[in-house]
Amino acid sequence: MPSGIPYIIGNEAAERFSFYGMKAALAVFIVNYLHLMGDVPVDAVSEATSTEWVHNFVFWVYLTPLAGAIVSDRFLGKYKTIISLSVVYCLGHLALALMGIAGPAKWFLLLGLGLITIGAGGIKPCVSAHVGDQFGPNNQHLLTRIFNWFYFSINLGSVVATIIIPWTLEWYGPHWAFGIPGVLMAIATIAFWMGRNDFVHIPPSGRTFTKEIFSRRGIVTIGKLAGIFAFVSIFWSLFDQTATTWVFQAQDMNLQLLGFELLPSQIQAVNPFLILILIPVFTYGIYPLVNKFWHLTPLRKMGVGLFLTAASFGVSAIIQQWIDAGQSPTIAWQLLAYLLLTSGEIMVSIVCLEFAYKNSPLSMKSWIMSVNLAAVAAGNLLTAQINHFIQVPSPVASELSDYQKAKDDNPEQGNIFTYSGFDEKVATDDDIIVNFTDKGAVKSRQVPAQSSLENAATLIQHAANENDHKFPLTEQGQQLIDGVTDRYGSQLRYLVINSTTASILSNGPDKKPLTKWDTGVLITYSSEAAVSKNESIFAGIQPDKPWLESRREELGITEATQDEENPHAPYTREFIAGGQTKLQGASYFWFFTGLMTLTAIIFIPVSMRFKEVD
């Protein structure tokens, strides 16, 4: 075995820990923590916005390898590219760890993710190729074994990170949660530098590389493969939602497993864990068995994998239907979805690497691998754009920053801030009035149609009290408030969100649903009995209270939520304006299930026309 291999394996395990650990915590951090990182709380981010941001980030992570491959093969070579951009990678983690310590947290978030994108773009297309460079004619037979260890190190780092980092975020906060991956990335960089004298260094190809890319053969090869990669990009559009929408779904599920209470973000560890188990099952069991009856070419494997992926999102859609009905299903159902999705990953992602390698010229294999990564980027861009499109804006989206600006301009400004409504005039009956605490947290909002919303909320709470605090189903609740209209003559709309939350919405002064002028009330059942008391996996070493709870107390937000004189106890009411989504609940997951199913069906005739290299 080449002497430089242990350094590469160590580097890869630590680098994957840093990336997947950071990514595992990112979506939840953006929604629940980002707005509380400064001295004064700022506007919170919705789940749809968080999903959009995370998938935009992943888009750039997987698009920049195209540039990284050019830098490596045209100018610097693999070793210099990896070591230099690893330092940039480390600086990105440092910026994330410093959020809230100096400067606006949002800008440090963007800076950190930007630097990680550049670093990852330089590393991804080079590391696996650098492994292959270490082998010559006398030890080529060891290449399969080392790539197995290489893939094992990736998944081992991912499993450990997605268990530890979400727990660290929950109990020790963002500085540690993003700092620890930074330390691992620094270790990865040092490990790689230590092997510099043991590596085989392949010099860059220079102008030859550029000529090959833009040659007729290069353009034709990319054109042929791009048609297949387009279908694979839809797979990645769904798969990478395990870090976003599946995490948010898990928040509404019963997370008790084997006597422990898991965190929603920790469920992501199931995927790399199943990878380690299922790869030998498919390689030595399923594939040989099926091949006896039906020749499994790479494209046929990929086609089956696309259908499995559609099935996994079908399961997630059914789970969401239960949540929409006010139930709290066990996390075991999402584990079933993960089993189907991971099986699809093995048959699509891993097989696509084999397919791309076999169907590209020897001189272009690194570049084709980068183009394959661009398919991952395209899928994430699609998810980001869909989540951007379905968001309904809010007329008070910047209410906290607007209030702070008014306070700066006028020190005598009280704790009340008024937004003009649909008529764009202040001091009229469609104004939205926000009441802040002395420390800048939102205490309450007064919205148009509030009295009608209050009346309807009372009817819903009365029905919930008679049913052991369970909210009526959407259809039943709509019947209960039938005839209750807002001040503009529109029927109010009722919707169950999960087992502890329901909403009532008004079309607002424009009388149109799903616009920024919609107003509503969120009703939350907040009894102590609704809070799980199961121990977490690391119960023995965690602080007395979660970091987020302590942070809210520091900012004085508790005075806005812990009102001992709340006349609606054990329910709380929060009035909202806009900020809804056009595709919510189970409809969201059924949309992607249908998209993936249609993609898999169309893939069948397309793949049959492609002549594979055996």
C-alpha positions as a printed Julia matrix, in Angstrom:
614×3 Matrix{Float64}:
   0.0     0.0     0.0
   1.45    3.45   -0.88
   2.84    5.23    2.18
   0.77    8.39    1.59
  -2.6     6.62    1.8
  -3.11    6.86    5.62
  -2.74   10.64    5.41
  -5.4    10.84    2.7
  -7.81    8.57    4.61
  -7.32   10.59    7.82
  -7.81   13.81    5.92
 -11.01   12.59    4.29
 -12.6    11.3     7.53
 -11.91   14.61    9.34
 -13.01   16.75    6.37
 -16.27   14.85    5.97
 -16.91   15.18    9.72
 -16.46   18.94    9.43
 -18.71   19.32    6.38
 -21.55   16.99    7.37
 -21.46   18.16   10.98
 -21.86   21.77    9.91
 -24.54   20.86    7.36
 -26.48   18.72    9.87
 -26.94   21.73   12.17
 -27.35   24.41    9.5
 -31.09   24.33    8.69
 -32.2    24.25   12.35
 -29.67   26.95   13.25
 -30.99   29.32   10.57
 -34.59   28.96   11.79
 -34.16   28.85   15.57
 -30.82   30.49   16.41
 -29.68   33.0    13.77
 -32.06   35.8    14.79
 -30.9    35.57   18.42
 -27.14   35.79   17.83
 -26.78   39.57   18.27
 -27.26   41.86   21.26
 -30.74   42.65   19.91
 -32.95   39.95   18.34
 -33.63   40.37   14.63
 -36.26   38.92   12.31
 -36.64   35.14   12.48
 -36.33   33.06    9.3
 -39.06   30.66    8.15
 -38.5    26.97    7.42
 -39.08   27.56    3.71
 -36.48   30.34    3.68
 -34.02   28.15    5.58
 -34.59   25.35    3.06
 -33.96   27.8     0.22
 -30.71   29.07    1.78
 -29.32   25.62    2.59
 -29.99   24.27   -0.91
 -28.49   27.38   -2.5
 -25.39   26.75   -0.4
 -25.21   23.09   -1.49
 -25.72   24.24   -5.1
 -22.52   26.32   -4.95
 -20.62   23.59   -3.06
 -21.22   21.17   -5.93
 -20.86   23.69   -8.77
 -17.45   25.06   -7.75
 -15.7    21.69   -8.34
 -15.82   22.6   -12.04
 -13.53   25.53  -11.24
 -11.52   23.42   -8.79
 -10.8    20.83  -11.46
  -9.55   23.52  -13.83
  -7.32   25.1   -11.17
  -5.9    21.68  -10.29
  -5.39   20.09  -13.7
  -4.56   23.28  -15.59
  -2.43   25.28  -13.11
  -1.53   24.05   -9.59
  -1.8    20.28   -9.52
  -3.87   18.3    -7.04
  -1.71   18.58   -3.9
  -1.25   22.36   -4.02
  -4.92   22.89   -4.8
  -6.06   20.71   -1.9
  -3.69   22.13    0.72
  -4.22   25.81   -0.2
  -8.01   25.65   -0.39
  -8.16   23.59    2.82
  -6.91   26.7     4.59
  -9.77   28.68    3.01
 -12.12   25.91    4.21
 -10.84   26.36    7.78
 -11.4    30.12    7.63
 -15.0    29.45    6.61
 -15.61   27.36    9.73
 -13.94   30.06   11.82
 -16.34   32.69   10.46
 -19.32   30.48   11.39
 -17.96   29.95   14.9
 -17.61   33.73   15.36
 -21.24   34.5    14.54
 -22.66   36.78   17.21
 -19.26   37.63   18.7
 -18.4    40.44   16.29
 -20.51   42.12   13.62
 -23.89   41.08   12.19
 -24.37   37.32   12.5
 -26.02   37.05    9.07
 -22.96   38.48    7.32
 -20.65   36.07    9.16
 -22.98   33.25    8.08
 -22.73   34.3     4.44
 -18.95   34.78    4.71
 -18.44   31.4     6.36
 -20.6    29.5     3.88
 -18.93   31.34    0.99
 -15.44   30.37    2.13
 -16.52   26.76    2.72
 -17.98   26.71   -0.79
 -14.65   27.82   -2.27
 -12.69   25.35   -0.14
 -14.98   22.41   -0.89
 -14.92   23.28   -4.59
 -11.17   22.9    -4.67
 -11.07   19.7    -2.66
 -13.97   17.61   -4.01
 -12.7    16.98   -7.57
  -9.12   16.4    -6.44
  -9.05   14.1    -3.43
 -10.44   10.93   -5.05
  -8.25   11.47   -8.11
  -5.25   12.06   -5.81
  -5.91    8.65   -4.25
  -5.72    7.0    -7.67
  -2.49    8.87   -8.48
  -0.71    7.03   -5.64
  -0.99    3.65   -7.41
   1.2     2.36  -10.21
   1.3    -0.79  -12.35
   2.6    -2.96   -9.48
  -0.2    -2.21   -7.0
  -3.23   -1.41   -9.18
  -4.92   -4.49   -7.73
  -5.18   -2.65   -4.36
  -7.16    0.24   -5.84
 -10.58   -1.33   -5.18
  -9.65   -2.03   -1.55
  -8.44    1.53   -0.91
 -11.53    3.1    -2.49
 -13.67    0.95   -0.18
 -11.75    2.34    2.8
 -11.99    5.8     1.3
 -15.8     5.56    1.08
 -15.9     4.0     4.54
 -14.03    7.0     5.98
 -16.53    9.38    4.36
 -19.52    7.66    5.93
 -17.83    7.1     9.28
 -17.1    10.83    9.58
 -20.67   11.61    8.54
 -22.29    9.23   11.06
 -20.29   10.56   14.01
 -20.78   14.21   13.01
 -24.55   14.02   12.51
 -24.96   12.52   15.99
 -22.61   14.84   17.9
 -23.0    18.26   16.25
 -26.83   18.65   16.49
 -26.58   17.73   20.18
 -23.76   20.25   20.62
 -25.92   22.95   19.0
 -28.86   22.1    21.27
 -26.94   22.21   24.55
 -23.75   24.22   24.0
 -24.82   26.57   21.22
 -23.63   27.63   17.76
 -20.07   28.67   18.69
 -19.18   25.13   19.75
 -21.4    23.48   17.11
 -19.59   25.26   14.29
 -16.24   25.49   16.07
 -15.77   21.73   16.47
 -16.13   21.05   12.69
 -13.58   23.84   12.18
 -11.11   22.07   14.48
 -11.65   18.81   12.56
 -11.04   20.62    9.28
  -7.79   22.02   10.67
  -6.79   18.47   11.67
  -7.66   17.29    8.15
  -5.43   19.99    6.67
  -2.51   19.14    8.99
  -2.89   15.41    8.27
  -2.72   16.07    4.54
   0.3    18.37    4.9
   2.14   15.7     6.93
   1.96   13.33    3.97
   3.48   15.8     1.48
   6.78   13.89    1.25
   5.05   10.52    0.86
   2.64   11.45   -1.94
   3.09   10.83   -5.63
   2.68   14.31   -7.15
   1.23   14.41  -10.68
   2.01   17.77  -12.35
  -0.82   19.79  -13.95
  -1.54   19.16  -17.63
  -1.42   22.83  -18.56
  -2.86   23.8   -21.91
  -3.43   20.17  -22.85
  -6.23   19.99  -20.3
  -8.0    23.03  -21.76
  -7.7    21.7   -25.31
  -9.23   18.36  -24.29
 -12.23   20.0   -22.66
 -13.09   22.12  -25.69
 -12.21   19.51  -28.29
 -14.95   17.94  -30.38
 -14.63   14.68  -28.46
 -14.89   16.54  -25.15
 -18.0    18.48  -26.14
 -19.71   15.38  -27.58
 -18.94   13.32  -24.46
 -20.34   15.96  -22.11
 -23.4    16.4   -24.34
 -24.18   12.66  -24.25
 -23.72   12.35  -20.5
 -25.58   15.6   -19.71
 -28.86   13.96  -20.74
 -28.38   11.25  -18.09
 -27.06   13.69  -15.48
 -30.23   15.77  -15.88
 -32.31   12.9   -14.49
 -29.82   12.33  -11.69
 -30.14   16.0   -10.69
 -33.81   15.41   -9.83
 -32.69   12.61   -7.52
 -30.41   15.05   -5.71
 -33.23   17.59   -5.5
 -35.03   15.1    -3.27
 -32.11   13.4    -1.55
 -30.52   16.53   -0.08
 -33.8    17.47    1.58
 -32.85   15.02    4.31
 -30.9    18.01    5.74
 -33.87   20.39    5.52
 -37.51   19.39    5.05
 -37.08   15.92    6.57
 -35.47   17.52    9.64
 -38.39   19.95    9.99
 -40.81   17.06    9.58
 -39.03   15.11   12.33
 -39.66   18.02   14.72
 -43.35   17.05   14.69
 -42.75   13.32   15.25
 -42.25   11.11   18.29
 -38.44   10.99   18.44
 -38.13    8.34   21.14
 -35.97    5.45   19.92
 -34.6     2.62   22.07
 -35.46    4.56   25.22
 -33.67    7.78   24.18
 -34.99   11.07   22.87
 -33.25   11.97   19.62
 -32.94   15.42   18.13
 -34.52   15.95   14.68
 -31.14   16.73   13.08
 -29.6    13.52   14.46
 -31.9    11.38   12.3
 -29.68   12.26    9.33
 -27.07    9.84   10.72
 -29.33    6.99    9.55
 -28.3     7.55    5.92
 -24.5     7.05    6.19
 -25.09    4.26    8.73
 -27.32    2.42    6.25
 -24.79    3.04    3.48
 -22.17    1.1     5.42
 -24.6    -1.81    5.83
 -26.33   -1.83    2.44
 -23.34   -1.52    0.09
 -22.17   -5.11    0.74
 -25.81   -6.29    0.71
 -26.32   -4.86   -2.78
 -22.85   -5.76   -4.04
 -22.74   -9.38   -2.89
 -26.43  -10.22   -2.52
 -29.03   -8.25   -4.46
 -27.06   -7.5    -7.65
 -25.81  -11.1    -8.25
 -29.27  -12.5    -7.53
 -31.11  -10.15   -9.88
 -28.44  -10.61  -12.58
 -29.39  -14.27  -12.82
 -32.78  -13.2   -14.23
 -32.23   -9.68  -15.59
 -28.96   -8.11  -16.68
 -28.44   -5.1   -14.43
 -26.58   -2.49  -16.44
 -25.66    0.8   -14.71
 -28.58    2.59  -16.39
 -31.04   -0.08  -15.3
 -29.78    0.2   -11.73
 -30.22    3.96  -11.89
 -33.77    3.61  -13.2
 -34.75    1.33  -10.3
 -33.06    3.75   -7.9
 -35.17    6.66   -9.18
 -38.38    4.73   -8.46
 -37.11    3.85   -4.95
 -36.45    7.53   -4.33
 -40.01    8.39   -5.39
 -41.29    5.73   -2.97
 -39.25    7.22   -0.12
 -40.89   10.61   -0.62
 -44.25    8.88   -0.88
 -43.65    7.56    2.65
 -42.67   11.06    3.82
 -45.88   12.44    2.29
 -47.97    9.87    4.2
 -46.11   10.78    7.4
 -46.9    14.45    6.78
 -50.58   13.6     6.24
 -50.62   12.11    9.73
 -48.93   15.21   11.12
 -51.41   17.43    9.27
 -54.15   15.45   11.01
 -52.74   16.4    14.4
 -50.94   13.12   15.06
 -47.36   12.57   16.22
 -46.16    9.45   14.37
 -43.13    7.5    15.52
 -39.77    8.3    13.92
 -39.62    4.64   12.82
 -41.72    5.63    9.79
 -39.07    8.11    8.68
 -36.47    5.37    9.15
 -38.44    3.38    6.56
 -38.26    6.37    4.21
 -34.49    6.53    4.83
 -34.14    2.83    3.98
 -35.82    3.38    0.61
 -33.91    6.59   -0.07
 -30.52    5.11    0.84
 -31.22    2.11   -1.4
 -32.0     4.61   -4.16
 -28.75    6.46   -3.41
 -26.69    3.28   -3.84
 -28.35    2.57   -7.19
 -28.21    6.17   -8.48
 -25.34    8.08   -6.9
 -22.68    5.37   -6.65
 -23.66    3.73   -9.94
 -23.62    7.09  -11.7
 -19.94    7.45  -10.78
 -19.24    4.07  -12.38
 -21.33    4.98  -15.42
 -19.61    8.35  -15.92
 -16.16    6.81  -15.53
 -16.8     4.03  -18.06
 -18.38    6.34  -20.64
 -15.73    9.07  -20.71
 -12.29    9.18  -22.37
  -9.25    8.43  -20.19
  -7.94   11.99  -20.49
 -11.25   13.53  -19.32
 -12.27   11.39  -16.37
 -11.54   13.99  -13.67
 -13.44   16.65  -15.61
 -16.42   14.34  -16.16
 -16.51   13.63  -12.42
 -16.79   17.38  -11.85
 -19.64   17.58  -14.36
 -21.34   14.77  -12.44
 -21.05   16.86   -9.26
 -22.69   19.73  -11.15
 -25.78   17.52  -11.4
 -25.93   17.59   -7.59
 -25.72   21.38   -7.78
 -28.56   21.55  -10.33
 -30.83   19.44   -8.13
 -30.24   21.65   -5.1
 -30.83   24.78   -7.17
 -34.19   23.35   -8.24
 -35.2    22.75   -4.61
 -34.05   26.23   -3.6
 -36.02   27.88   -6.4
 -39.18   25.9    -5.6
 -38.96   26.94   -1.95
 -38.39   30.54   -3.0
 -41.43   30.48   -5.28
 -43.85   29.02   -2.7
 -43.13   31.64   -0.04
 -45.72   34.35    0.58
 -44.03   37.58    1.76
 -45.02   39.42    4.91
 -45.69   43.17    5.14
 -43.82   43.14    8.47
 -40.93   40.93    7.33
 -38.42   43.47    8.66
 -40.42   44.59   11.67
 -37.56   44.35   14.16
 -35.0    46.15   12.02
 -37.58   48.84   11.12
 -38.37   49.34   14.79
 -34.69   49.63   15.72
 -34.15   52.16   12.92
 -37.07   54.21   14.21
 -35.6    54.08   17.72
 -32.23   55.28   16.41
 -33.87   58.16   14.52
 -36.11   59.1    17.42
 -34.91   58.15   20.92
 -38.37   59.06   22.21
 -39.93   56.32   20.11
 -42.01   54.09   22.35
 -42.38   50.34   22.2
 -45.19   50.52   19.61
 -44.49   50.51   15.86
 -47.23   50.84   13.23
 -47.12   49.5     9.65
 -49.45   50.79    6.99
 -51.78   48.14    5.6
 -53.27   47.4     2.21
 -54.31   51.04    1.66
 -50.7    52.16    2.29
 -51.92   54.75    4.82
 -51.09   54.91    8.53
 -53.82   55.36   11.16
 -56.47   53.43    9.22
 -58.3    50.24   10.16
 -55.98   47.91    8.19
 -52.79   48.92   10.03
 -50.56   46.27   11.58
 -49.35   47.32   15.04
 -46.38   45.62   16.71
 -45.65   45.91   20.43
 -42.02   45.31   21.51
 -40.43   44.6    24.86
 -37.79   46.97   26.25
 -35.08   44.64   24.91
 -36.44   44.61   21.36
 -38.35   41.32   21.31
 -41.82   41.15   19.78
 -44.38   41.08   22.58
 -47.58   41.1    20.55
 -49.12   42.1    17.21
 -52.45   43.67   16.39
 -53.68   42.75   12.91
 -56.77   43.43   10.78
 -59.63   40.98   11.47
 -58.21   40.32   14.93
 -61.59   40.25   16.68
 -62.93   37.66   14.22
 -59.78   35.58   14.61
 -60.14   35.76   18.41
 -63.73   34.52   18.22
 -62.81   31.64   15.95
 -59.82   30.72   18.15
 -62.14   30.49   21.15
 -64.36   28.02   19.3
 -61.36   25.87   18.33
 -59.91   25.89   21.84
 -63.27   24.92   23.31
 -63.44   21.93   20.94
 -59.85   20.97   21.8
 -60.62   21.09   25.54
 -63.44   18.63   25.03
 -61.1    16.28   23.13
 -58.17   16.01   25.56
 -56.52   19.16   24.11
 -56.37   17.67   20.61
 -57.16   20.18   17.9
 -60.02   19.32   15.52
 -59.06   17.99   12.11
 -58.94   20.59    9.35
 -62.36   19.66    7.94
 -63.98   19.48   11.4
 -62.46   22.76   12.52
 -63.59   24.47    9.32
 -67.14   23.36   10.08
 -66.86   24.75   13.63
 -65.95   28.24   12.41
 -68.32   28.12    9.41
 -70.05   31.46    9.2
 -67.32   33.36   11.08
 -66.15   36.02    8.65
 -63.56   38.75    8.89
 -64.41   42.44    8.75
 -64.06   42.32    4.96
 -66.75   39.64    4.53
 -64.46   36.64    3.8
 -64.87   33.25    5.5
 -62.01   32.44    7.88
 -59.86   29.39    7.06
 -58.78   26.74    9.61
 -55.72   24.48    9.29
 -54.08   21.95   11.63
 -50.28   22.29   11.51
 -49.21   19.51   13.91
 -50.24   17.85   17.18
 -49.73   21.04   19.21
 -50.4    23.87   16.73
 -53.31   25.03   14.57
 -53.92   28.2    12.59
 -56.88   30.35   11.59
 -56.4    32.67    8.62
 -58.17   35.67    7.13
 -57.86   36.66    3.46
 -57.19   40.19    4.67
 -58.24   43.53    3.19
 -57.44   42.46   -0.41
 -59.9    39.52    0.0
 -57.44   37.15   -1.74
 -55.94   34.03   -0.12
 -52.18   33.43    0.06
 -51.04   37.03   -0.32
 -48.93   39.12    2.03
 -52.1    40.78    3.34
 -53.42   37.54    4.88
 -53.6    37.74    8.65
 -54.04   34.94   11.12
 -53.6    33.5    14.57
 -51.41   30.53   15.56
 -52.87   28.58   18.48
 -50.32   26.47   20.39
 -51.02   23.97   23.13
 -48.18   24.56   25.58
 -48.99   22.44   28.62
 -46.06   20.81   30.42
 -47.7    17.49   29.61
 -46.97   18.1    25.93
 -43.22   18.22   26.54
 -41.31   14.93   26.26
 -39.32   13.87   29.3
 -37.19   11.17   27.69
 -33.43   11.36   28.12
 -31.14   12.23   25.23
 -28.24   10.0    24.23
 -25.75   12.3    26.02
 -27.96   13.11   29.02
 -25.12   12.58   31.5
 -22.88   15.33   30.11
 -25.31   18.04   29.03
 -26.02   21.3    30.92
 -29.13   21.96   33.0
 -30.95   23.73   30.19
 -30.56   24.03   26.39
 -28.47   26.91   25.03
 -31.47   28.4    23.24
 -33.48   28.64   26.46
 -30.62   30.42   28.22
 -30.16   32.77   25.28
 -33.83   33.74   25.25
 -33.62   34.58   28.94
 -30.56   36.77   28.28
 -32.46   38.71   25.62
 -35.58   39.06   27.76
 -37.77   37.2    25.31
 -39.33   35.13   28.1
 -41.3    38.15   29.29
 -43.16   38.09   25.97
 -44.0    34.37   26.12
 -44.34   33.5    29.81
 -47.39   35.62   30.66
 -48.8    34.35   33.97
 -52.02   36.23   33.25
 -52.58   34.5    29.91
 -56.38   34.11   29.79
 -56.12   31.36   27.17
 -53.84   28.98   29.13
 -52.79   26.24   28.44
 -52.96   27.73   24.91
 -51.02   30.67   23.53
 -52.08   32.83   20.6
 -49.69   34.55   18.19
 -51.08   36.88   15.55
 -49.3    36.91   12.19
 -49.39   38.83    8.9
 -48.4    37.1     5.65
 -45.47   34.71    5.68
 -47.42   31.61    4.59
 -46.39   29.08    1.93
 -48.3    28.18   -1.24
 -47.27   24.53   -1.01
 -47.43   23.29    2.56
 -47.9    20.16    4.6
 -48.33   16.86    2.77
 -48.9    18.69   -0.53
 -45.23   19.67   -0.56
 -44.03   16.07   -0.26
 -46.61   14.76   -2.74
 -45.36   17.34   -5.25
 -41.81   16.0    -5.07
 -43.08   12.41   -5.08
 -44.9    13.12   -8.33
 -41.9    14.93   -9.81
 -39.61   12.0    -9.03
 -42.09    9.42  -10.35
 -42.51   11.31  -13.62
 -38.72   11.62  -13.92
 -38.26    7.87  -13.4
 -40.9     7.04  -16.04
 -39.35    9.35  -18.65
 -35.89    7.96  -17.82
 -36.87    4.49  -19.11
 -37.1     5.29  -22.87
 -34.21    7.77  -22.67
 -31.87    5.22  -21.07
 -32.84    2.58  -23.64
 -31.51    4.82  -26.43
 -28.12    5.29  -24.74
 -25.4     2.86  -25.8
 -23.46    1.97  -22.67
 -19.81    0.99  -22.55
 -19.73   -2.5   -21.0
